[in-house]
Amino acid sequence: MRCIAISLVAITWLAGCITTANYETMLKTWVGRSEDELVQVWGPPSSFIKAPARNTLPTPGVGRVE
């Protein structure tokens, strides 16, 4: 029983790593694209954060992701 539990934890952990890698790869495709394009595909940001340079940055919303 313990072996099964450890196997499930390992599989879940590995699946999380794979998903994170795919997500990071997808995010990199947006580098250099306009904010308007991003909003058109992902939806409007849910909020904004204040960056150290005193500009604001959008935070992802729960919009649609394609």
FIVODREN-411889 format. One record per residue: chain; residue number from 1; y, x, z of N, C-alpha, C, O in turn. Coordinates in Angstrom, 3 decimals, decimal comma, always signed. Layout:
N
chain resi n.y n.x n.z ca.y ca.x ca.z c.y c.x c.z o.y o.x o.z
A NUM Y X Z Y X Z Y X Z Y X Z
...
This chain:
66
chain resi n.y n.x n.z ca.y ca.x ca.z c.y c.x c.z o.y o.x o.z
A 1 -1,196 +0,822 +0,000 +0,000 +0,000 +0,000 +1,264 +0,869 +0,000 +2,235 +0,574 -0,697
A 2 +1,231 +1,931 +0,786 +2,389 +2,833 +0,850 +2,639 +3,496 -0,499 +3,789 +3,682 -0,899
A 3 +1,578 +3,849 -1,193 +1,696 +4,488 -2,505 +2,361 +3,539 -3,505 +3,177 +3,966 -4,321
A 4 +2,012 +2,264 -3,439 +2,618 +1,270 -4,334 +4,108 +1,145 -4,051 +4,918 +1,081 -4,975
A 5 +4,466 +1,109 -2,770 +5,878 +0,987 -2,395 +6,672 +2,192 -2,891 +7,771 +2,037 -3,424
A 6 +6,124 +3,376 -2,720 +6,798 +4,597 -3,174 +6,928 +4,587 -4,694 +7,959 +4,990 -5,232
A 7 +5,891 +4,130 -5,385 +5,935 +4,048 -6,850 +7,017 +3,083 -7,314 +7,745 +3,378 -8,262
A 8 +7,128 +1,936 -6,656 +8,156 +0,958 -7,026 +9,558 +1,510 -6,803 +10,451 +1,295 -7,623
A 9 +9,750 +2,213 -5,708 +11,054 +2,824 -5,444 +11,371 +3,868 -6,509 +12,498 +3,929 -7,000
A 10 +10,400 +4,680 -6,864 +10,613 +5,715 -7,881 +10,936 +5,099 -9,238 +11,832 +5,574 -9,936
A 11 +10,222 +4,057 -9,614 +10,472 +3,402 -10,899 +11,859 +2,778 -10,918 +12,582 +2,894 -11,907
A 12 +12,228 +2,123 -9,834 +13,556 +1,513 -9,742 +14,638 +2,581 -9,836 +15,637 +2,385 -10,527
A 13 +14,457 +3,693 -9,159 +15,432 +4,776 -9,184 +15,564 +5,354 -10,591 +16,675 +5,597 -11,062
A 14 +14,443 +5,570 -11,255 +14,478 +6,105 -12,622 +15,129 +5,123 -13,587 +15,892 +5,533 -14,461
A 15 +14,845 +3,858 -13,445 +15,464 +2,846 -14,315 +16,976 +2,838 -14,112 +17,727 +2,675 -15,073
A 16 +17,421 +3,011 -12,891 +18,858 +3,080 -12,606 +19,499 +4,276 -13,285 +20,610 +4,167 -13,803
A 17 +18,837 +5,388 -13,294 +19,373 +6,593 -13,952 +19,470 +6,383 -15,457 +20,464 +6,761 -16,076
A 18 +18,464 +5,795 -16,033 +18,467 +5,561 -17,476 +19,591 +4,597 -17,837 +20,306 +4,815 -18,815
A 19 +19,748 +3,549 -17,063 +20,800 +2,573 -17,316 +22,170 +3,226 -17,192 +23,046 +2,976 -18,020
A 20 +22,369 +4,051 -16,184 +23,642 +4,740 -15,994 +23,942 +5,650 -17,177 +25,080 +5,707 -17,643
A 21 +22,943 +6,353 -17,662 +23,150 +7,247 -18,808 +23,569 +6,446 -20,046 +24,477 +6,851 -20,770
A 22 +22,914 +5,327 -20,282 +23,271 +4,494 -21,431 +24,677 +3,934 -21,280 +25,433 +3,878 -22,249
A 23 +25,027 +3,523 -20,073 +26,359 +2,975 -19,808 +27,433 +4,034 -20,034 +28,466 +3,756 -20,643
A 24 +27,190 +5,247 -19,543 +28,144 +6,346 -19,738 +28,311 +6,659 -21,225 +29,426 +6,913 -21,682
A 25 +27,229 +6,643 -21,969 +27,293 +6,895 -23,411 +28,119 +5,822 -24,103 +28,930 +6,125 -24,978
A 26 +27,913 +4,566 -23,712 +28,660 +3,467 -24,301 +30,150 +3,585 -23,954 +31,006 +3,326 -24,800
A 27 +30,457 +3,972 -22,725 +31,860 +4,111 -22,328 +32,568 +5,197 -23,138 +33,740 +5,052 -23,486
A 28 +31,867 +6,267 -23,430 +32,474 +7,373 -24,181 +32,904 +6,948 -25,582 +33,772 +7,587 -26,176
A 29 +32,316 +5,887 -26,116 +32,717 +5,424 -27,444 +34,118 +4,821 -27,432 +34,720 +4,626 -28,488
A 30 +34,638 +4,525 -26,246 +35,978 +3,933 -26,141 +37,081 +4,967 -26,002 +38,258 +4,614 -26,075
A 31 +36,743 +6,212 -25,808 +37,759 +7,253 -25,657 +38,577 +7,343 -26,935 +38,025 +7,473 -28,027
A 32 +39,899 +7,273 -26,794 +40,799 +7,373 -27,938 +41,103 +6,047 -28,613 +41,940 +5,998 -29,515
A 33 +40,445 +4,970 -28,199 +40,707 +3,659 -28,804 +41,818 +2,964 -28,027 +42,134 +3,349 -26,901
A 34 +42,394 +1,963 -28,620 +43,545 +1,307 -27,991 +43,117 +0,343 -26,881 +41,991 -0,154 -26,849
A 35 +44,059 +0,107 -25,985 +43,820 -0,849 -24,905 +43,618 -2,255 -25,474 +42,841 -3,043 -24,936
A 36 +44,322 -2,563 -26,564 +44,170 -3,879 -27,195 +42,739 -4,100 -27,689 +42,185 -5,188 -27,528
A 37 +42,140 -3,061 -28,293 +40,758 -3,176 -28,759 +39,809 -3,411 -27,591 +38,895 -4,232 -27,667
A 38 +40,045 -2,675 -26,511 +39,200 -2,799 -25,321 +39,275 -4,211 -24,745 +38,247 -4,803 -24,415
A 39 +40,483 -4,751 -24,625 +40,665 -6,093 -24,084 +40,039 -7,133 -25,004 +39,493 -8,131 -24,534
A 40 +40,116 -6,904 -26,308 +39,539 -7,848 -27,270 +38,025 -7,957 -27,093 +37,463 -9,045 -27,224
A 41 +37,363 -6,841 -26,798 +35,904 -6,836 -26,674 +35,444 -7,138 -25,250 +34,528 -7,939 -25,060
A 42 +36,068 -6,507 -24,234 +35,615 -6,625 -22,850 +36,300 -7,755 -22,095 +35,824 -8,168 -21,037
A 43 +37,394 -8,251 -22,615 +38,153 -9,257 -21,879 +39,254 -8,588 -21,070 +39,290 -7,362 -20,969
A 44 +40,152 -9,381 -20,493 +41,264 -8,799 -19,746 +40,796 -8,147 -18,448 +39,762 -8,524 -17,897
A 45 +41,563 -7,164 -17,960 +41,189 -6,508 -16,707 +41,322 -7,470 -15,533 +42,139 -8,390 -15,556
A 46 +40,508 -7,243 -14,510 +40,563 -8,097 -13,327 +41,714 -7,695 -12,414 +42,229 -8,514 -11,653
A 47 +42,113 -6,420 -12,497 +43,230 -5,937 -11,680 +43,687 -4,591 -12,227 +43,126 -4,074 -13,193
A 48 +44,709 -4,034 -11,595 +45,232 -2,722 -11,978 +45,288 -1,836 -10,745 +45,474 -2,326 -9,631
A 49 +45,127 -0,530 -10,941 +45,284 +0,415 -9,840 +46,441 +1,343 -10,164 +46,745 +1,579 -11,334
A 50 +47,081 +1,866 -9,141 +48,199 +2,778 -9,313 +47,659 +4,205 -9,341 +47,009 +4,651 -8,395
A 51 +47,932 +4,908 -10,422 +47,473 +6,283 -10,586 +48,479 +7,246 -9,949 +49,633 +6,878 -9,727
A 52 +48,047 +8,480 -9,655 +48,950 +9,452 -9,038 +50,226 +9,711 -9,844 +51,265 +10,026 -9,264
A 53 +50,162 +9,583 -11,162 +51,334 +9,828 -12,002 +52,256 +8,607 -12,041 +53,169 +8,544 -12,864
A 54 +52,018 +7,644 -11,156 +52,823 +6,431 -11,008 +52,696 +5,460 -12,188 +53,535 +4,576 -12,361
A 55 +51,666 +5,626 -12,983 +51,400 +4,628 -14,011 +50,253 +3,744 -13,525 +49,570 +4,093 -12,562
A 56 +50,041 +2,631 -14,165 +48,969 +1,745 -13,736 +47,808 +1,806 -14,719 +48,000 +2,000 -15,919
A 57 +46,627 +1,640 -14,199 +45,418 +1,667 -15,003 +44,660 +0,368 -14,795 +44,508 -0,081 -13,659
A 58 +44,181 -0,243 -15,870 +43,402 -1,471 -15,705 +42,029 -1,169 -15,128 +41,446 -0,124 -15,414
A 59 +41,521 -2,073 -14,327 +40,146 -1,963 -13,840 +39,324 -3,003 -14,577 +39,844 -4,064 -14,923
A 60 +38,056 -2,724 -14,822 +37,253 -3,638 -15,634 +37,158 -5,032 -15,011 +37,057 -5,193 -13,795
A 61 +37,194 -6,007 -15,875 +37,006 -7,380 -15,434 +35,564 -7,797 -15,599 +34,699 -6,981 -15,918
A 62 +35,321 -9,025 -15,389 +33,976 -9,550 -15,563 +33,893 -10,226 -16,922 +33,157 -11,195 -17,107
A 63 +34,657 -9,700 -17,864 +34,697 -10,267 -19,205 +33,406 -10,034 -19,945 +32,398 -9,647 -19,354
A 64 +33,438 -10,263 -21,200 +32,234 -10,104 -22,003 +32,073 -8,657 -22,449 +33,059 -7,997 -22,777
A 65 +30,875 -8,172 -22,464 +30,571 -6,820 -22,934 +29,561 -6,952 -24,055 +28,515 -7,577 -23,882
A 66 +29,866 -6,369 -25,198 +28,970 -6,463 -26,352 +28,299 -5,153 -26,609 +27,505 -5,038 -27,543
